[in-house]
Amino acid sequence: MNFEFGKDREEKIDKFLDTVAWWHHEKQIPTGLFATIGRIETNLADLNKNIKESNNSSINLTSALNKITLWGVIIAGSGILVALTSLILELIKYLHAK
């Protein structure tokens, strides 16, 4: 290698030092196996908690939709009974009118 003094060499050294400083500040510090396992365990615990919460929300939503459907069937059924009763009364009036 040719080590010449001058502007180019100083720029290369500055760039090298900047790169080294960036690399040391930006890289992640390697963690040990046990720290990684601990992080995975924590993430799995959080995941299990979220799954349980979503399961409870799903159960509550299903229960609410079932109640709404039941009331809709009751209201529709009573409407059909009223219409059927009205039809029967009209038929009785028609048959007695003759």
Secondary structure, DSSP 8 states (H G I E B T S, - for coil): -----SHHHHHHHHHHHHHHHHHHHHS-----HHHHHHHHHHHHHHHHHHHHHHHHHHHHHHHHHHHHHHHHHHHHHHHHHHHHHHHHHHHHHHHHH-
